[in-house]
Amino acid sequence: MILDEGKTPERRSILAELQATIGGVLRAYSGILFVDHAAIGFMFLCATFWFPNVGLAGLIAAAIGMAVGYVLQLPYAISGVNVYSSLLVGLSLGAFYELDARLIVLIALSAALTVLLAAALRDVLWRLGRLPVLSVPFVIVALTTALAAANYGGLTPYYEPAQLPPALMGDWIDTFLASLGSVFFSPHPIVGVALFLGIALRSRYLAFLCICGYASGQLVFSLLTVNPPPGLLAWTGFNFALTAMAVGGVFVVPSLATFVLALIAAGSSAVVTSALGNALLIYGLPVMASPFLLTTLTFLAALRLRMSAAAPVLLLEQPGLPETNFERARLARRRLGSLASTPLLAPFLGEWQVYQGFDGPHTHQDRWRYALDFHRLEGAVAYSGEGNDLEDYHCFGLPILSPAFGLVVNIQDSLPDNLPGELDLRNNWGNYILVQTDAGSFVLLAHLKKGSVRVHPGERVTPDTIIAKCGNSGRSPQPHVHLQVQRHGNLGGSTMPFHLVSAVTRRDSQSGQYHVVAEVDSGDSVQRAEDDRQLSSALHLPVGRTLRYRVTDAKGDTQDSMLRVIVTLFGQFRLVGETGASAAFEHRNGTLAFYDRQGPADQLLDLWLLALGLSPLSNQALVWLDEPSVRLMPLGRVTRFLLSCLHPLGMGIQSRYERQWLSADKCWKQNGTHTIEILRHAHSASTVAVFDPDTGCRELSMQYHDRHWRAALLAIGQSGDRGVRAWEQEVPVMGSDQGRLIGN
Amino acid sequence: MTDQSDPEAQAGKLKPWIKPSIVMHRSGLVNKFGAVRRDRWQTDIEEVPIGELVHDFGSPLFVISESKLRDNLHRLMRAFTARYPSVRYAWSYKTNYLGAVCNTFHQEGAWAEVVSAFEYEKARALGVPGEQILFNGPHKPRAILERAIKEDAHIHIDHLDELYLIETIAKETGKVVDVTIRLNFETGYTENWGRFGFNVESGQAIDAAWRIARSEQLRLTGLHSHIGTFVLDQRAYGAQARIMCAFLQEAEDKTGCEIETLDFGGGFASHNALQGIYLPPEQVVPSFDQYAEAICTPLIEATYERSARGRPLPILILETGRAVVDDAESLVTTVVANKRLPDGRRCVVADAGVNTLFTAFWYNHQVLPTRELIGTPEETVIYGPLCMNIDVVRSSILLAPLKAGDTLVISPVGAYNNTQWLQFIEYRPNVVMVHPGKEVSLVRSAEKLDSITAHEHLPKHLSSPVKSK
């Protein structure tokens, strides 16, 4: 989006460019320990100057690496991702040789080589198996340089103090901290303290993994070695810690399973360390980070091929801090069901009944246990008249819709429909459509009506595409539609769990209930929650929209604050507050859902997210549940601290929403009650959002204990663009009694 | 409800005495649709004995089944919602505007479709909010239009004069009014009801759309058409869907409006036998599924691309009244007298005639006795109580002899009778509703002298039947 003052971000100033470059270098420092943050990178940079020779060599290598990437216009040149290996090479050279003109030549060449290798390997490993490049280029180039340096008599060896300094905090801790310092070739406990603090500042869980990983590797080492060579742990122990951090935190959704896995990986890396140590000793080479790389990449590459979607869950495509990974997964699980199960929409219009559920008695067994059959009953009977003709059956010939976004892989459309009671066992699935969903799994819809399939292989389908009609072909004694999810694209392959989302379900004669995630079984009635046009337009947030609110906080102070809608380069809509805090949102499939809250505290944004975080846009949705992040609760500092100790990975609020249409005021009122339990003590807040089709969300309020927050919409606007003038329009105050609140 | 007589059960009984009569031999008693249904009778309505109903509420008596009303609407909606994602139903008040009937449908989510100031006021009085009222019809006086605009009702414009009037009112009140225009066109299957709305073929309709597009006070958001009544050929609706979608496209392309609703009106046939139609209703009346298929298939085809482009699908509105209400109501009437007509035919006089059962003018209703009739069925004429020659309930029906005091059940009578009935010669009778659980309540009480004279005003010199001197 372009701002209305006429600023155009076409050409960045040199100053901004320089700022970004420095930021990139700093982030390279922090990235080595998985905590991507410029300020912490600066802290690490300072720490490397504990041994100035090392620190300076590293900085030179980083600067050269950055310059090479920039001059050659390699991808992500400024972000620093290709640079941290160069930095490590520089640090390693600085740890072995005195910094002089000759060494600078060597540093420059190897730093350049490392950047190139990093760019190349990043691409290769990604294609190979979505694997991260980590510091592989560093180890390759550092080992190469070390081998080559044997020939270069011109270099002056540099000796870091070989002995550990006097004990600071006890042997074990000192060794641990020194080994952490070894990551930056500065094996000193003080350096270790700085690095550990940096990690802990960003992620307590990562710091915890760091200690546990080290302990696990050290335990294996002590068990198997009677007398570990002095200083060996201090130089190589970081491998265990890094392995645990990668396998247990950065590339996975943290869970008990990934924690155990991290400990096993760290232990294994200890064995690898010994083995590589012996192998490289022949050439007089140190192991550096190779045990960490070998172990981590082996674990990740193998786990990627698992046949189950249950924990441990890998996040190779979107690694992050464990807290972020956990929060994303937690919210996704609450809203879209278990990560091991594929979310689908019901593949039909109107209300149908489940004829056979998972593990059904007829055919949903063994490899095909995860399947649902649907048909339509009226008064417990599937047909009218005699039921001798297919046309007598209520569901026969009804439209079938795609249950997900995806690509049609295969179809069959020519098999005849059986007479009621007959089966075609030669063609079990009858006429079918196989769709590969955007999430990668395959959806099979079977027993379709002959000649009714209206899509072709290669065609893109969306959940509102009518793709066929319900029929009675294949192994189908009465008209119905069969739905299953498979891992592979072969017809009738092994099935995987799936579930329906955004559905209204009904059991027996109860009235229908809206579910974000619906679990259905034989006999249940199911229908899609239909998108309501008015609701949808009331909560529509087009790009560039600005919403100015008057916010009254708990103390009674008022101030105006703005929310605006942006779209990111990668096509993600975000609602941004004045503090720069933002949250991504999706408005589709009948739901408005906010997620991925980032940035500092923002009263208005957090109020909005708590009151409207998950809003189904169906009139049938009267009550629903959600679990937004506990960050959104207006808790006191003490409670917040207590919570971060009890639930270091974060937790969800138990939120229950209900919505009603107030016909007198012509608006919807969405109430939320939000409860969390800390040490058996329940804290609860309530929110109200009032919105209407003309003005959108015109009022938000929250009550927590006796404190009260309120935001009233003052104006709606639109940011300008080149050639488009920005505008803002005041929102008329509703009714004559200005002070009246619908929210109360 | 109905029963077959069991000859074996009769075997041991004494043969009842039958009054002898001479009946001409003829070969019309068996036809190609099967034997004469001489031995059917109905003893109860929704398990409430008819004798009990007549005892408590008198005769004639209209009896409505609440569960049948709900069930019919469910079936209609199920048929359509399984074929189109966005369906709205509006209860056609003119079909039956008894408050209990209307509210039963409103409770099931139905909006109100009204065609006059009276019906509008009735819907509002029942508690239907303005924004859930569709206001149809060729006569909407200014006062009621003002109210409808104020209350955000959905106005369906019938003619240009109405369009101008709405525009004037909107201008005066400073409102932008969302309007729907009614269309008429040739479907090829029905007679064009050209007197309502704007004609598509002549270009009148697109002119109206243009006129609305140019108005600052009006916004065209809906199209409406009602192709006829008791339409037995569902293909007519397929044609209607195609024509309306083509017009929707044209109007949107040419005038830049965005159509949100497509109102298909009503006209679905009920299971009643129209006079002059040879085949019985079971064979000629399409099912809800058939109507739905006929409408939704071309509708989906025509709007398919629209949904792919991310534009919302128009909401399909149904106003079908007759097919939903007709078979939920019966009329119980009592035989007053038996007669033999000069031409030899037998006739009975019942206490309900065309005054009560207005639809007898065009239907051959099903008439069932409430006990097993003994004797030979004979061609019979059923007359009503009016001293008018046209008061014929059934001009020819095969019935065994009836006694004065016998009751008959006439059905289906749910559509148009409680709205078109006449206060002519007789009082209009009680209407009761049978609720689930066999509970019965009176939903409209029989008229008394006061009901009719309450609105009369006698000038002073006419206040007495005796001329004052």
Chai-1 contact restraints between the chains, C-beta under 6 A:
chainA,res_idxA,chainB,res_idxB,connection_type,confidence,min_distance_angstrom,max_distance_angstrom,comment,restraint_id
A,L349,B,A82,contact,1.0,0.0,6.0,A-B,restraint_1
A,L349,B,P85,contact,1.0,0.0,6.0,A-B,restraint_2
A,G350,B,T81,contact,1.0,0.0,6.0,A-B,restraint_3
A,G350,B,A82,contact,1.0,0.0,6.0,A-B,restraint_4
A,L398,B,A82,contact,1.0,0.0,6.0,A-B,restraint_5
A,D464,B,S307,contact,1.0,0.0,6.0,A-B,restraint_6
A,E530,B,P85,contact,1.0,0.0,6.0,A-B,restraint_7
A,R533,B,P312,contact,1.0,0.0,6.0,A-B,restraint_8
A,S663,B,P129,contact,1.0,0.0,6.0,A-B,restraint_9
